[in-house]
Amino acid sequence: MTPMKIGIVSPYGYPHPGGVNEHVRHTYDAMLRMGHDVWIITSKYGKERADEGHVIRLGTGYAFPANGSMGRVTLSWRFKQRARDLLAEHRFDVLHFHEPFVPFLSPTVLDQSNTVNVATFHAFGGFSPSYWVGKRFAGHLAAKLHGRIAVSGAARHFSSRYFPGDYQIIPNGVDLDRFAQAEPFEELRDGTVNILFVGRFEERKGLIHLLKAYHRLRKRHVDARLLIIGSGPKQREYRRYVGLRQIRDVEFLGRVPDDAKARYFASADIFCAPATGQESFGIVLLEAMAAGVPIVASDIHGYKNVVQRGVQGLLVEPRNHRALAAALYGLASDADLRHRMGEAGRERAPEYSWDRVTEQIVEFYRTSRDRALAAGLVEPR
């Protein structure tokens, strides 16, 4: 196949941590391995330099609370002209927008584009300011999209409420080798059941419900340890909850490097994802599956297409810490069940390898380009 020049647009200040930027990083690497000329267009957020290698920065990104998490907005002087000059210089065959209506980077680049435009929609649940604004004030931009991807059925359902149309479901992926080959921390393999949480400390990730459930486990004298990776605005509240109740064996590990995170997954006996509902997919579930770790997760749309009920894990009612505690107790008390579910996850994980996911994305680029050319929507390059 002929190599393409591809521009991947991320409005989330690449390479700052987050699910979208993880997706960008891995698909970028996989496309390079496939022989394509790939560039990342993003904002300056923090102390990054203007441009770094194949990372091009337009404008400065700022964070704000939105939809139970943190949103992003990018601002810049002469935004349209800078975007126009960038696209004229690079002449991309395809521009791939991750969340195309997050203001103002993605809409500005999309508005100036005269090539094939593909978008991935990641969001699900709650109120989305960018979708609301996009629906009301940027309808002409939606018409410029020649292909739409949703990372799950939940994301497709949510996005199509604002922007009706055809969506191809292509899931997120997982770095199989990193998680399958990681070595556990020896000090954590002491016979105590390790329960792992990975996520931002914000309400929608549901950590408070896990803390309540773990508190119930300790009252039942379960020999367990709770390992918590992440940070965020609720950190003081969660630490206070643990401290006031003197809950033992809770380790707040903060943010850790990718290799260390993989080792914590390798050290875990159970992975818990107690999100409250506004999740479109759940990359952490794939990481647990790749590591062979059984899962206890909320029974929400974004999760139940990844984790098969009773196969790779147990699904429980969200925000119900008693049900969460019961599921954790059941797995903590049954090593054979943990092993069966962990192996089932390990067998399923290759379906979501980044190479496999990226091949689907690139094939979708070609299909979208052929359709756009046939319809006379873009000029041949």
C-alpha positions as CSV (number, residue, x, y, z in Angstrom):
1,M,0.0,0.0,0.0
2,T,1.2,3.5,-0.8
3,P,2.4,5.4,2.4
4,M,0.3,8.4,3.4
5,K,1.1,11.7,5.1
6,I,-1.1,11.8,8.2
7,G,-1.8,14.6,10.6
8,I,-3.2,13.5,14.0
9,V,-4.9,16.4,15.8
10,S,-5.1,16.2,19.6
11,P,-6.6,19.2,21.6
12,Y,-5.4,17.8,24.9
13,G,-1.8,19.1,25.1
14,Y,0.1,16.0,23.9
15,P,1.9,14.2,25.5
16,H,0.2,15.0,28.8
17,P,-1.4,12.0,30.4
18,G,-4.9,10.9,29.4
19,G,-6.8,8.3,27.4
20,V,-6.9,10.3,24.2
21,N,-3.2,11.1,24.2
22,E,-2.4,7.4,24.9
23,H,-4.4,6.6,21.9
24,V,-2.5,9.2,19.8
25,R,0.9,8.0,21.0
26,H,0.3,4.4,20.3
27,T,-1.3,4.8,16.9
28,Y,1.4,7.3,15.9
29,D,4.1,4.8,16.7
30,A,2.2,2.0,14.9
31,M,1.7,4.1,11.8
32,L,5.4,5.0,11.7
33,R,6.1,1.2,11.8
34,M,3.7,0.8,8.8
35,G,5.8,3.3,6.8
36,H,3.6,6.4,7.0
37,D,4.7,10.0,7.4
38,V,2.9,11.0,10.6
39,W,2.7,14.3,12.5
40,I,0.9,15.2,15.7
41,I,-0.8,18.7,15.8
42,T,-1.5,19.8,19.4
43,S,-1.4,22.7,21.8
44,K,1.3,24.0,24.1
45,Y,0.3,23.1,27.6
46,G,2.8,23.8,30.3
47,K,6.5,24.1,29.6
48,E,6.8,22.4,26.2
49,R,8.7,24.1,23.4
50,A,6.8,25.3,20.4
51,D,7.6,22.3,18.2
52,E,9.4,19.1,19.0
53,G,10.3,16.7,16.1
54,H,7.0,15.6,14.5
55,V,4.9,17.3,17.2
56,I,3.6,20.7,16.0
57,R,2.1,23.1,18.5
58,L,-0.6,25.7,17.7
59,G,-1.8,27.9,20.5
60,T,-1.8,27.4,24.3
61,G,-4.1,25.0,26.1
62,Y,-5.9,25.7,29.3
63,A,-7.8,23.3,31.6
64,F,-11.3,23.8,33.1
65,P,-13.8,21.6,34.9
66,A,-16.3,19.9,32.6
67,N,-18.5,16.8,32.7
68,G,-17.0,15.6,36.0
69,S,-13.5,15.8,34.6
70,M,-11.2,18.4,33.2
71,G,-11.9,20.0,29.8
72,R,-9.4,21.8,27.5
73,V,-9.6,24.9,25.5
74,T,-6.8,26.2,23.2
75,L,-6.3,29.9,22.4
76,S,-4.0,31.6,20.0
77,W,-3.4,34.9,18.2
78,R,-3.9,34.6,14.4
79,F,-5.2,31.1,14.9
80,K,-6.8,30.7,11.5
81,Q,-3.8,32.1,9.6
82,R,-1.4,29.9,11.5
83,A,-3.5,26.8,10.8
84,R,-3.9,27.7,7.1
85,D,-0.1,28.2,6.8
86,L,0.6,24.8,8.5
87,L,-1.7,22.9,6.3
88,A,-0.4,24.6,3.1
89,E,3.1,23.6,4.1
90,H,2.5,20.0,4.9
91,R,-0.3,19.0,2.5
92,F,-1.5,16.1,4.5
93,D,-3.3,13.2,2.8
94,V,-5.5,12.7,5.9
95,L,-6.2,14.7,9.0
96,H,-7.4,12.7,12.0
97,F,-9.1,14.7,14.6
98,H,-9.6,13.3,18.1
99,E,-12.7,15.0,19.5
100,P,-13.1,17.5,16.6
101,F,-15.1,20.1,18.4
102,V,-13.0,20.7,21.5
103,P,-12.4,24.4,21.2
104,F,-10.5,25.9,19.5
105,L,-7.7,23.9,18.1
106,S,-9.6,21.1,16.4
107,P,-12.4,23.3,14.9
108,T,-9.9,25.8,13.6
109,V,-7.8,23.2,11.9
110,L,-10.8,21.4,10.5
111,D,-12.3,24.7,9.2
112,Q,-9.1,25.4,7.2
113,S,-8.6,21.8,5.9
114,N,-9.1,21.0,2.3
115,T,-8.0,17.3,2.6
116,V,-9.7,14.1,3.9
117,N,-10.9,14.6,7.4
118,V,-11.5,11.7,9.8
119,A,-12.6,12.1,13.4
120,T,-12.6,9.8,16.4
121,F,-15.3,10.4,19.1
122,H,-14.2,9.3,22.6
123,A,-16.8,10.9,24.9
124,F,-19.8,9.3,26.6
125,G,-22.4,10.4,29.1
126,G,-23.3,13.6,30.9
127,F,-23.2,17.1,29.3
128,S,-20.4,17.9,26.9
129,P,-19.8,21.6,26.4
130,S,-17.8,21.0,23.2
131,Y,-20.5,18.9,21.7
132,W,-23.2,21.4,22.7
133,V,-21.3,24.3,21.1
134,G,-20.4,22.2,18.1
135,K,-24.0,21.2,17.4
136,R,-25.2,24.8,17.6
137,F,-22.4,26.9,16.1
138,A,-20.3,24.5,14.1
139,G,-22.7,22.4,12.0
140,H,-20.7,23.2,8.8
141,L,-17.7,21.6,10.4
142,A,-19.4,18.3,11.0
143,A,-20.3,18.3,7.3
144,K,-16.5,18.5,6.5
145,L,-15.9,15.1,8.2
146,H,-15.5,12.4,5.6
147,G,-15.3,9.6,8.1
148,R,-16.3,9.2,11.8
149,I,-15.0,6.7,14.3
150,A,-16.4,5.9,17.7
151,V,-14.3,3.9,20.2
152,S,-17.4,2.0,21.4
153,G,-21.1,1.6,21.0
154,A,-21.6,3.8,24.0
155,A,-19.5,6.6,22.4
156,R,-21.3,6.2,19.1
157,H,-24.7,6.5,20.8
158,F,-23.6,9.6,22.7
159,S,-22.0,11.3,19.7
160,S,-24.9,10.6,17.3
161,R,-27.3,12.4,19.6
162,Y,-25.4,15.6,18.7
163,F,-24.1,14.8,15.3
164,P,-26.2,12.1,13.5
165,G,-24.4,10.1,10.9
166,D,-22.5,6.9,10.2
167,Y,-19.9,5.9,12.7
168,Q,-17.3,3.1,12.4
169,I,-16.6,1.5,15.7
170,I,-12.8,1.0,16.2
171,P,-11.8,0.4,19.8
172,N,-9.0,1.7,21.9
173,G,-5.9,-0.6,22.2
174,V,-3.4,-1.9,24.7
175,D,0.4,-2.3,24.7
176,L,0.3,-6.1,25.0
177,D,4.1,-6.6,25.5
178,R,4.4,-4.0,28.2
179,F,1.7,-5.6,30.4
180,A,2.1,-9.2,29.6
181,Q,5.9,-9.2,30.2
182,A,6.1,-6.9,33.3
183,E,7.7,-8.4,36.4
184,P,5.8,-8.0,39.7
185,F,7.3,-6.1,42.7
186,E,8.6,-8.9,45.0
187,E,7.6,-7.0,48.2
188,L,4.0,-7.2,47.0
189,R,4.0,-10.9,46.4
190,D,3.7,-11.8,50.1
191,G,0.4,-13.7,50.1
192,T,-1.7,-10.6,50.7
193,V,-4.4,-10.0,48.0
194,N,-3.5,-6.8,46.1
195,I,-6.5,-4.8,44.8
196,L,-5.4,-2.2,42.2
197,F,-7.0,1.1,41.2
198,V,-5.7,3.3,38.4
199,G,-7.3,6.6,37.5
200,R,-7.7,10.3,38.1
201,F,-9.0,11.4,41.5
202,E,-12.3,12.8,40.3
203,E,-15.9,11.9,41.1
204,R,-16.7,10.0,37.9
205,K,-13.8,7.5,38.5
206,G,-15.6,6.3,41.6
207,L,-12.7,5.9,43.9
208,I,-14.7,6.9,47.0
209,H,-17.0,3.9,46.4
210,L,-13.9,1.6,46.3
211,L,-12.6,3.1,49.5
212,K,-16.0,2.4,51.2
213,A,-16.0,-1.2,49.8
214,Y,-12.4,-1.8,50.9
215,H,-13.3,-0.5,54.4
216,R,-16.0,-3.2,54.5
217,L,-13.5,-5.9,53.5
218,R,-11.2,-4.9,56.3
219,K,-14.0,-5.2,58.8
220,R,-14.5,-8.7,57.5
221,H,-10.8,-9.4,58.2
222,V,-9.9,-10.0,54.6
223,D,-6.1,-10.0,54.2
224,A,-5.9,-7.4,51.4
225,R,-4.0,-4.4,50.3
226,L,-5.3,-1.5,48.2
227,L,-2.9,0.0,45.7
228,I,-4.0,3.4,44.3
229,I,-2.3,4.9,41.3
230,G,-3.3,8.4,40.2
231,S,-3.8,12.0,41.4
232,G,-6.4,14.7,41.0
233,P,-8.6,17.3,42.7
234,K,-10.2,14.8,45.2
235,Q,-6.9,13.6,46.6
236,R,-7.1,15.4,49.9
237,E,-10.7,14.2,50.4
238,Y,-9.8,10.6,49.8
239,R,-6.8,10.6,52.0
240,R,-8.8,12.2,54.7
241,Y,-11.5,9.5,54.4
242,V,-8.8,6.8,54.9
243,G,-7.1,8.6,57.7
244,L,-10.2,9.4,59.8
245,R,-11.3,5.7,59.7
246,Q,-7.8,4.4,60.2
247,I,-8.2,2.0,57.2
248,R,-5.1,-0.1,57.1
249,D,-3.0,-1.1,54.0
250,V,-4.1,1.6,51.7
251,E,-1.2,2.9,49.6
252,F,-1.5,6.1,47.6
253,L,1.2,5.7,45.0
254,G,0.6,9.0,43.0
255,R,1.3,9.1,39.3
256,V,3.9,6.5,38.3
257,P,5.9,5.9,35.0
258,D,4.4,3.5,32.5
259,D,6.9,0.7,33.3
260,A,6.1,1.0,37.0
261,K,2.4,1.0,36.3
262,A,2.8,-2.3,34.3
263,R,4.7,-3.8,37.3
264,Y,1.8,-2.8,39.6
265,F,-0.6,-4.6,37.3
266,A,1.7,-7.6,37.4
267,S,1.6,-7.5,41.2
268,A,-2.2,-7.2,41.4
269,D,-4.6,-10.0,42.2
270,I,-7.7,-8.0,41.4
271,F,-8.2,-4.8,39.3
272,C,-11.1,-2.6,40.3
273,A,-12.7,0.1,38.1
274,P,-15.6,1.6,40.0
275,A,-16.5,4.4,37.6
276,T,-19.9,6.0,38.0
277,G,-21.0,6.0,34.3
278,Q,-19.3,8.6,32.1
279,E,-16.8,6.2,30.5
280,S,-16.8,5.4,26.8
281,F,-14.4,2.5,26.9
282,G,-11.9,2.0,29.7
283,I,-8.4,1.5,28.6
284,V,-7.4,0.4,32.1
285,L,-9.6,-2.7,31.6
286,L,-7.5,-3.7,28.6
287,E,-4.3,-3.2,30.6
288,A,-5.6,-5.5,33.4
289,M,-6.7,-8.1,30.8
290,A,-3.3,-8.0,29.1
291,A,-1.6,-8.5,32.5
292,G,-3.9,-11.5,33.3
293,V,-5.6,-9.7,36.2
294,P,-9.3,-10.4,37.0
295,I,-11.6,-7.4,37.1
296,V,-14.3,-6.0,39.3
297,A,-15.9,-3.1,37.4
298,S,-19.1,-1.0,37.3
299,D,-21.8,-2.3,35.1
300,I,-21.8,0.7,32.7
301,H,-22.1,0.9,28.9
302,G,-18.5,1.8,28.3
303,Y,-17.2,-1.2,30.2
304,K,-19.5,-4.1,29.5
305,N,-18.5,-4.5,25.9
306,V,-14.9,-4.9,27.0
307,V,-15.4,-7.1,30.0
308,Q,-17.7,-10.1,29.5
309,R,-19.8,-10.6,32.6
310,G,-18.5,-13.5,34.6
311,V,-15.7,-14.3,32.1
312,Q,-12.9,-11.7,32.5
313,G,-14.5,-10.2,35.6
314,L,-17.5,-9.3,37.7
315,L,-19.8,-6.3,36.9
316,V,-21.6,-4.5,39.7
317,E,-24.1,-1.7,40.0
318,P,-22.3,1.7,39.9
319,R,-22.2,3.7,43.1
320,N,-23.1,0.7,45.2
321,H,-20.2,0.1,47.6
322,R,-21.9,-2.9,49.2
323,A,-22.2,-4.7,45.9
324,L,-18.6,-3.7,45.1
325,A,-17.4,-5.1,48.4
326,A,-19.3,-8.4,47.8
327,A,-17.7,-8.8,44.4
328,L,-14.2,-8.1,45.7
329,Y,-14.8,-10.5,48.6
330,G,-15.9,-13.2,46.2
331,L,-12.7,-12.9,44.1
332,A,-10.4,-12.4,47.1
333,S,-11.7,-15.6,48.6
334,D,-11.4,-17.7,45.5
335,A,-7.9,-18.1,43.9
336,D,-9.1,-20.5,41.3
337,L,-11.8,-18.0,40.1
338,R,-9.2,-15.3,40.0
339,H,-6.9,-17.5,37.8
340,R,-9.7,-18.4,35.4
341,M,-10.8,-14.9,34.9
342,G,-7.3,-13.6,34.6
343,E,-6.5,-16.2,31.9
344,A,-9.7,-15.3,30.0
345,G,-8.6,-11.7,30.0
346,R,-5.2,-12.6,28.7
347,E,-6.8,-14.6,25.9
348,R,-9.1,-11.7,24.9
349,A,-6.5,-8.9,25.1
350,P,-4.8,-9.5,21.7
351,E,-8.0,-8.5,20.0
352,Y,-7.1,-5.0,21.1
353,S,-3.4,-4.8,20.2
354,W,-2.4,-1.4,19.0
355,D,-1.1,-2.8,15.8
356,R,-4.4,-4.4,15.1
357,V,-6.4,-1.3,16.0
358,T,-4.1,0.9,13.9
359,E,-4.5,-1.3,10.9
360,Q,-8.3,-0.8,11.1
361,I,-7.8,3.0,11.4
362,V,-5.6,3.2,8.4
363,E,-7.9,1.0,6.4
364,F,-10.7,3.4,7.4
365,Y,-8.6,6.4,6.2
366,R,-8.3,4.7,2.7
367,T,-12.0,3.9,2.6
368,S,-12.9,7.5,3.6
369,R,-10.5,9.0,1.1
370,D,-11.9,6.8,-1.8
371,R,-15.5,7.8,-0.9
372,A,-14.5,11.5,-0.7
373,L,-12.7,11.4,-4.1
374,A,-15.5,9.5,-5.8
375,A,-18.0,12.1,-4.5
376,G,-15.8,15.0,-5.7
377,L,-15.5,16.3,-2.1
378,V,-11.7,16.6,-2.2
379,E,-9.1,17.0,-4.9
380,P,-6.6,14.1,-5.7
381,R,-3.1,14.7,-4.2
